[in-house]
């Protein structure tokens, strides 16, 4: 437990909301927060997941079953929380929930594209908006949004997911400006490719046969490089540590980036002209 977390847990059992608590980064953050003495409301997608999380995390964890795409389910959860705890403040909302869709854009259906935007962007807005009254009663309220290095650059076969994370960056910037007058700090944590259960979904997507055979070999090359990145990428624990830092530091930065390779993720992606950068990636994977 870091010193800032220790101080906070000694003063009071602050309440934090975590979306996507059922697995991956959201699970690891929830586990750490409970360990550090916080009360955690974590979103679950169904009762079985909620029961499992309650059993694993104990009395300081309260699962809330919501579909973050749907305001009605969020408002029902809000009503339950209010009935249980009245006007108890929420110190932070940590938006982790997200899904991924990889593959050629020509094979991403309208419904698939709408769904990834609905979960990764609209869901983030829905949760943040719903908990604003609780945050406004807190001592040092903040919203922490999990983005990605893919929120400021994109790669072939990653367009739909990257588009959603570009939107997360824009949404977070607007939140930061609009919620400043409410006393709410908005922080973005943007990791590169982290090995989580989502990793399996990425690999499965890239192994599918594309509708246009011209993409088959480039997708396999991209898959091979992605697997190497996952093996050498930042750990989930490093992401958790950065989130806790953003939560507990008095004056956090607006954005924390966790690079897998500074040379690639920063120098190559941000310094090179767009045309040159895209030319390099086309050649690397054979497009």
LUMKOLMI-548202 format. One line per field, with one value per residue (C-alpha): residue in three letters; z negated, x, y. Coordinates in steps of 0.25 Angstrom, whole numbers, plus 5000, padded with zeros to 4 digits. Each point is the difference from the previous one (the first is absolute). Layout:
BEGIN
code: c(ALA, ...) .
up: c(Z, ...) .
east: c(X, ...) .
north: c(Y, ...) .
% end
This chain:
BEGIN
code: c(UNK, UNK, UNK, UNK, UNK, UNK, UNK, UNK, UNK, UNK, UNK, UNK, UNK, UNK, UNK, UNK, UNK, UNK, UNK, UNK, UNK, UNK, UNK, UNK, UNK, UNK, UNK, UNK, UNK, UNK, UNK, UNK, UNK, UNK, UNK, UNK, UNK, UNK, UNK, UNK, UNK, UNK, UNK, UNK, UNK, UNK, UNK, UNK, UNK, UNK, UNK, UNK, UNK, UNK, UNK, UNK, UNK, UNK, UNK, UNK, UNK, UNK, UNK, UNK, UNK, UNK, UNK, UNK, UNK, UNK, UNK, UNK, UNK, UNK, UNK, UNK, UNK, UNK, UNK, UNK, UNK, UNK, UNK, UNK, UNK, UNK, UNK, UNK, UNK, UNK, UNK, UNK, UNK, UNK, UNK, UNK, UNK, UNK, UNK, UNK, UNK, UNK, UNK, UNK, UNK, UNK, UNK, UNK, UNK, UNK, UNK, UNK, UNK, UNK, UNK, UNK, UNK, UNK, UNK, UNK, UNK, UNK, UNK, UNK, UNK, UNK, UNK, UNK, UNK, UNK, UNK, UNK, UNK, UNK, UNK, UNK, UNK, UNK, UNK, UNK, UNK, UNK, UNK, UNK, UNK, UNK, UNK, UNK, UNK, UNK, UNK, UNK, UNK, UNK, UNK, UNK, UNK, UNK, UNK, UNK, UNK, UNK, UNK, UNK, UNK, UNK, UNK, UNK, UNK, UNK, UNK, UNK, UNK, UNK, UNK, UNK, UNK, UNK, UNK, UNK, UNK, UNK, UNK, UNK, UNK, UNK, UNK, UNK, UNK, UNK, UNK, UNK, UNK, UNK, UNK, UNK, UNK, UNK, UNK, UNK, UNK, UNK, UNK, UNK, UNK, UNK, UNK, UNK, UNK, UNK, UNK, UNK, UNK, UNK, UNK, UNK, UNK, UNK, UNK, UNK, UNK, UNK, UNK, UNK, UNK, UNK, UNK, UNK, UNK, UNK, UNK, UNK, UNK, UNK, UNK, UNK, UNK, UNK, UNK, UNK, UNK, UNK, UNK, UNK, UNK, UNK, UNK, UNK, UNK, UNK, UNK, UNK, UNK, UNK, UNK, UNK, UNK, UNK, UNK, UNK, UNK, UNK, UNK, UNK, UNK, UNK, UNK, UNK, UNK, UNK, UNK, UNK, UNK, UNK, UNK, UNK, UNK, UNK, UNK, UNK, UNK, UNK, UNK, UNK, UNK, UNK, UNK) .
up: c(5000, 5004, 4990, 5006, 5000, 4986, 4996, 5007, 4994, 4986, 5001, 5006, 5009, 5013, 5011, 5014, 5012, 5010, 5013, 5006, 4987, 5005, 5006, 5005, 4996, 4993, 4991, 4996, 4997, 4991, 4993, 4997, 4995, 4991, 4994, 4998, 4992, 5010, 5002, 5014, 5009, 5012, 5012, 5004, 5013, 4993, 4987, 5001, 5002, 4989, 4990, 5003, 4998, 4987, 4995, 5005, 4995, 4987, 4992, 5005, 5015, 5005, 5014, 5008, 5012, 5012, 5015, 5001, 5014, 4994, 4991, 4994, 4993, 4995, 4994, 4993, 4994, 4996, 4993, 4993, 4995, 4995, 4993, 4993, 4997, 5001, 5005, 4997, 5009, 5011, 5000, 5014, 5012, 5007, 5014, 5005, 5007, 5015, 5011, 5012, 5015, 5010, 5014, 5014, 5000, 5011, 4991, 4988, 5001, 4996, 4988, 4995, 5002, 4993, 4988, 4998, 5000, 4991, 4990, 5000, 5002, 4997, 4988, 4994, 5002, 4994, 4987, 4998, 5002, 4991, 4989, 5001, 4988, 4991, 5005, 4997, 4985, 4999, 4994, 5012, 5011, 5013, 5012, 5005, 5015, 5005, 5015, 5008, 5008, 5011, 4996, 5007, 5011, 5008, 5007, 5011, 4996, 4987, 5006, 4992, 4987, 5002, 5005, 4986, 4993, 5008, 4995, 4986, 5000, 5006, 4990, 4988, 5005, 5000, 4987, 4994, 5005, 4996, 4987, 4995, 4994, 4993, 4993, 5007, 5006, 5012, 5003, 5012, 4998, 5014, 5000, 5012, 5003, 4986, 4999, 4995, 5003, 5012, 5006, 5004, 5007, 5008, 5004, 5004, 5008, 5008, 5003, 5007, 5015, 5006, 5011, 5009, 5001, 5002, 4985, 4996, 5000, 4994, 4989, 4996, 5000, 4991, 4991, 4998, 4996, 4991, 4993, 4998, 4994, 4991, 4994, 4998, 4997, 4987, 4989, 4994, 4987, 5006, 5005, 4987, 4993, 5010, 4997, 4985, 5002, 5008, 4989, 4988, 5005, 4996, 5013, 5011, 5014, 5010, 5008, 4996, 5012, 4997, 5012, 5004, 5009, 4998, 5014, 5007, 4992, 4999, 5009, 5012, 4998, 4996, 5006, 5015, 5010, 5002, 5014, 4996, 4988, 5008, 5011, 4990, 4994, 5014, 5003, 4987, 5001, 5015, 5004) .
east: c(5000, 5006, 5000, 4989, 4991, 5004, 4996, 4987, 4996, 5003, 4991, 4988, 4996, 4998, 4991, 5005, 4992, 5007, 4994, 5005, 5003, 4998, 5013, 5013, 5004, 4987, 5001, 5014, 4997, 4988, 5008, 5011, 4990, 4993, 5014, 5003, 4987, 4991, 4985, 4998, 4988, 5004, 4992, 4996, 4993, 4992, 4996, 5010, 5011, 4995, 4999, 5014, 5006, 4993, 5005, 5015, 5000, 4992, 4992, 5006, 4996, 4986, 4997, 4990, 4994, 4999, 5001, 5008, 4994, 4986, 4997, 4988, 5009, 5009, 4989, 4995, 5013, 5001, 4987, 5005, 5012, 4992, 4990, 5012, 5009, 4992, 5008, 5014, 5010, 5008, 5015, 5003, 4994, 5010, 4995, 5007, 4989, 5004, 4999, 5009, 4997, 5012, 5001, 4998, 4990, 4993, 4996, 4996, 4984, 4992, 4995, 5014, 5005, 4988, 5002, 5015, 4997, 4988, 5008, 5013, 4995, 4985, 5001, 5011, 4991, 4988, 5007, 5008, 4987, 4992, 5009, 5003, 4991, 5008, 5013, 4996, 4998, 5014, 5013, 5009, 4991, 5006, 4997, 5011, 4998, 5007, 5004, 5012, 5012, 4990, 4993, 5010, 5005, 4994, 5005, 4994, 4990, 4998, 4991, 4987, 5006, 5010, 4988, 4993, 5013, 5002, 4986, 5003, 5011, 4991, 4989, 5010, 5005, 4986, 4997, 5013, 4996, 4985, 5002, 5011, 4990, 4993, 5013, 5002, 5014, 5000, 5012, 5003, 5009, 5004, 5007, 5006, 4997, 4998, 4998, 4986, 4988, 4998, 5013, 4993, 4989, 5010, 5008, 4987, 4996, 5013, 4999, 4987, 5000, 4998, 4989, 5011, 5012, 5010, 4999, 5003, 5015, 5001, 4990, 5009, 5012, 4993, 4995, 5015, 5005, 4988, 5003, 5014, 4995, 4991, 5012, 5008, 4990, 4997, 4994, 4986, 5006, 5007, 4987, 4993, 5012, 4998, 4985, 5002, 5010, 4990, 4990, 5008, 5009, 4996, 5002, 5001, 5004, 4989, 5005, 5009, 5006, 5006, 5009, 5004, 5011, 5003, 5007, 4989, 4988, 5005, 5011, 4995, 4985, 5000, 5013, 5000, 4991, 4987, 5003, 5014, 4994, 4989, 5010, 5009, 4988, 4995, 5014, 5002, 4987, 4999, 4989) .
north: c(5000, 5014, 5011, 5008, 4988, 4997, 5015, 4999, 4987, 5004, 5012, 4993, 4989, 5008, 4995, 4997, 4995, 4991, 4996, 4987, 4994, 4985, 4998, 5006, 5014, 5003, 4987, 5004, 5014, 4995, 4990, 5011, 5010, 4990, 4996, 5015, 5002, 5006, 4997, 4996, 4999, 4992, 4997, 4986, 4995, 4990, 4994, 4988, 5010, 5009, 4988, 4995, 5014, 5002, 4987, 5003, 5014, 5000, 5009, 5013, 4997, 5002, 4995, 5008, 4993, 5010, 5001, 5012, 5003, 5001, 5012, 4992, 4989, 5011, 5008, 4987, 4998, 5014, 4999, 4987, 5007, 5012, 4992, 4993, 5011, 5013, 5012, 4993, 5007, 4993, 5004, 4994, 4994, 4991, 4997, 4987, 4992, 4998, 4990, 4998, 4997, 4997, 4997, 5007, 5011, 4994, 4988, 5009, 5000, 5013, 4993, 4996, 5014, 5006, 4990, 5003, 5015, 4998, 4992, 5008, 5014, 5002, 4990, 5009, 5012, 4993, 4996, 5013, 5008, 4991, 5001, 5015, 5004, 4990, 5005, 5015, 4996, 4994, 5006, 4999, 4994, 4995, 4992, 4990, 4995, 4989, 5003, 4994, 5004, 4996, 5013, 5009, 4991, 4988, 4988, 4991, 4990, 5009, 5011, 4998, 4998, 5012, 5009, 4997, 5003, 5013, 5004, 4996, 5010, 5011, 4997, 5000, 5014, 5006, 4994, 5006, 5014, 4999, 4993, 5009, 5010, 4988, 4997, 4987, 4996, 4992, 4991, 4991, 4987, 4995, 4987, 4993, 4986, 4992, 4985, 4998, 4991, 5010, 4996, 4987, 5007, 5008, 4987, 4993, 5012, 5000, 4985, 5001, 4999, 5014, 5002, 5005, 4991, 5011, 5003, 4985, 5001, 5014, 4996, 4988, 5009, 5010, 4988, 4996, 5014, 5002, 4987, 5004, 5014, 4993, 4991, 5013, 5010, 5007, 4992, 5001, 5004, 5012, 5005, 4998, 5008, 5011, 5001, 5000, 5011, 5008, 4997, 5004, 5011, 5014, 5006, 4989, 5002, 5001, 4988, 4988, 4991, 4987, 4997, 4986, 5006, 5014, 5000, 4994, 5005, 5015, 5003, 4992, 5002, 5015, 5006, 4995, 5006, 4992, 4996, 4995, 4992, 4994, 4996, 4993, 4992, 4996, 4994, 4993, 4992, 4999, 5009) .
% end
